Amino acid sequence: MSVDAQQLTHLDEQGHAAMVDVGDKQVTSREAVAQGTVHMLPTTLAAIRDGHAPKGDVLAAARIAGIMAAKRTPELIPLCHTLLLSKVAVDFELDEAESCVLITATVRCKGQTGVEMEALTAVSVAALTIYDMAKALEKTMVIGSIQLLEKRGGKSGDWRRATRHD
């Protein structure tokens, strides 16, 4: 399938990478929720849960890292716009049955473009921080299932994932 270069929003007339001009777009409330997992051995999950990881409070460090990452997304992902974020929340669920940490990030702003990349970045960096904080216990942890769950606002409207991918 060929794609007309004029349909590609991040290319200029010469085919060079370019930031999308959102200057004429309406400022609206935007929200995105992303999720990911870090699978690990039950003993590693127990150490995180009980606060016995050698480097300290794994989830506190991962929460702060995820929030910081969302705020710095334009420095990490080429062509992302700088946004004034009004909320970044990074939450964790310890799933004993699956032996994993489920990470959920919610990001909000009032702006001219969405916050999907900020939510996905928050989850990704929180997952990497969990790995870093617990790697002395286990090097076989697996980071995965990073995905957008929902987004609200903007020209394209609201969207919600029908099913979660694992």
C-alpha positions as CSV (number, residue, x, y, z in Angstrom):
1,M,0.0,0.0,0.0
2,S,1.5,3.4,-1.0
3,V,0.9,6.4,1.1
4,D,0.6,9.9,-0.4
5,A,3.3,12.1,1.2
6,Q,0.7,14.8,1.8
7,Q,-1.2,12.4,4.1
8,L,1.9,12.1,6.4
9,T,1.5,14.8,9.0
10,H,5.1,14.7,10.2
11,L,6.7,15.4,6.8
12,D,7.0,18.7,5.0
13,E,6.6,19.2,1.2
14,Q,10.1,17.9,0.6
15,G,9.6,14.8,2.7
16,H,11.7,16.0,5.6
17,A,10.6,15.3,9.2
18,A,8.6,18.3,10.6
19,M,6.7,19.1,13.7
20,V,2.9,19.4,13.1
21,D,1.6,22.9,13.4
22,V,-1.2,22.8,15.9
23,G,-1.4,26.6,16.2
24,D,-4.9,26.7,14.6
25,K,-6.3,23.9,16.6
26,Q,-8.8,24.6,19.4
27,V,-7.6,24.3,23.0
28,T,-9.6,21.5,24.7
29,S,-9.3,19.2,27.7
30,R,-7.2,16.2,26.9
31,E,-6.6,13.0,28.8
32,A,-4.8,9.7,28.1
33,V,-4.5,6.5,30.1
34,A,-1.7,4.0,29.3
35,Q,-0.7,0.7,31.0
36,G,2.1,-1.7,31.0
37,T,3.5,-4.6,33.1
38,V,6.7,-5.9,34.6
39,H,6.6,-9.7,35.1
40,M,8.9,-11.1,37.7
41,L,9.4,-14.1,40.0
42,P,7.0,-14.3,43.0
43,T,10.0,-13.7,45.4
44,T,10.9,-10.4,43.6
45,L,7.2,-9.3,43.7
46,A,7.1,-10.1,47.4
47,A,10.3,-8.1,48.1
48,I,8.8,-5.1,46.3
49,R,5.5,-5.5,48.1
50,D,7.2,-5.8,51.5
51,G,9.7,-3.0,50.9
52,H,12.8,-5.3,51.0
53,A,14.4,-4.5,47.7
54,P,18.1,-3.6,48.1
55,K,17.8,-0.2,46.5
56,G,14.8,0.9,48.6
57,D,11.1,1.7,47.8
58,V,10.8,0.5,44.3
59,L,7.3,1.8,43.6
60,A,8.0,5.3,45.1
61,A,11.0,5.7,42.8
62,A,9.1,4.3,39.8
63,R,6.2,6.7,40.5
64,I,8.5,9.8,40.6
65,A,10.4,8.6,37.5
66,G,7.1,8.1,35.5
67,I,5.9,11.6,36.4
68,M,9.2,13.1,35.5
69,A,9.2,11.2,32.2
70,A,5.8,12.4,31.2
71,K,6.9,16.0,31.8
72,R,10.0,15.5,29.7
73,T,8.4,13.6,26.8
74,P,9.2,16.3,24.2
75,E,12.9,15.9,25.0
76,L,12.7,12.1,24.5
77,I,10.3,11.6,21.6
78,P,11.2,13.6,18.4
79,L,8.5,16.0,17.1
80,C,6.4,15.9,20.3
81,H,5.0,19.2,21.4
82,T,5.8,20.8,24.8
83,L,2.5,20.7,26.8
84,L,1.5,22.3,30.1
85,L,0.4,19.1,31.9
86,S,-2.2,19.6,34.6
87,K,-2.1,16.0,36.0
88,V,0.2,13.1,35.8
89,A,-0.6,10.1,38.0
90,V,1.3,6.8,38.0
91,D,-0.4,4.0,39.9
92,F,0.6,0.4,40.5
93,E,-1.3,-2.9,41.1
94,L,0.6,-5.9,42.4
95,D,-0.9,-8.9,40.7
96,E,0.1,-12.0,42.7
97,A,-1.6,-14.4,40.4
98,E,0.3,-13.2,37.3
99,S,3.4,-12.3,39.4
100,C,3.7,-8.8,37.9
101,V,3.4,-5.1,38.6
102,L,0.6,-3.5,36.5
103,I,1.5,0.2,35.9
104,T,-1.2,2.7,34.9
105,A,-0.5,6.3,34.0
106,T,-3.1,9.0,33.6
107,V,-2.1,12.3,32.0
108,R,-4.3,15.5,31.5
109,C,-3.9,18.9,30.0
110,K,-5.8,21.6,28.3
111,G,-4.1,22.0,24.9
112,Q,-4.1,21.8,21.2
113,T,-2.7,18.3,20.9
114,G,-3.1,15.0,22.9
115,V,-1.2,13.5,25.8
116,E,-1.0,9.9,24.6
117,M,2.8,10.0,24.2
118,E,3.2,11.4,27.7
119,A,1.1,8.6,29.3
120,L,3.0,6.0,27.3
121,T,6.3,7.5,28.3
122,A,5.3,7.6,31.9
123,V,4.5,3.9,31.9
124,S,7.7,3.0,30.0
125,V,10.0,4.9,32.3
126,A,8.2,3.6,35.4
127,A,8.7,0.1,34.2
128,L,12.4,0.6,33.5
129,T,12.7,2.1,37.0
130,I,11.1,-1.0,38.5
131,Y,13.6,-3.1,36.6
132,D,16.5,-1.0,37.7
133,M,15.5,-0.9,41.4
134,A,14.9,-4.7,41.5
135,K,17.6,-6.0,39.2
136,A,19.8,-7.0,42.1
137,L,17.0,-9.5,43.0
138,E,16.3,-10.7,39.5
139,K,17.6,-10.0,36.0
140,T,14.9,-12.0,34.2
141,M,12.1,-9.5,34.7
142,V,10.1,-8.9,31.5
143,I,8.7,-5.4,30.7
144,G,5.7,-5.6,28.3
145,S,2.2,-4.9,27.2
146,I,2.8,-1.1,27.1
147,Q,-0.4,0.2,25.5
148,L,-2.8,3.1,25.3
149,L,-6.0,2.2,27.1
150,E,-8.0,5.4,26.3
151,K,-7.9,9.0,25.3
152,R,-10.3,11.8,25.6
153,G,-10.6,15.2,23.8
154,G,-9.4,16.7,20.6
155,K,-10.7,16.6,17.1
156,S,-10.7,12.8,16.8
157,G,-12.8,12.6,20.0
158,D,-12.8,9.9,22.6
159,W,-11.3,6.4,22.1
160,R,-11.1,3.4,24.4
161,R,-9.3,0.1,23.8
162,A,-11.9,-2.7,23.4
163,T,-9.6,-5.4,25.0
164,R,-6.3,-5.3,26.8
165,H,-3.4,-6.9,25.0
166,D,-1.0,-9.0,27.2
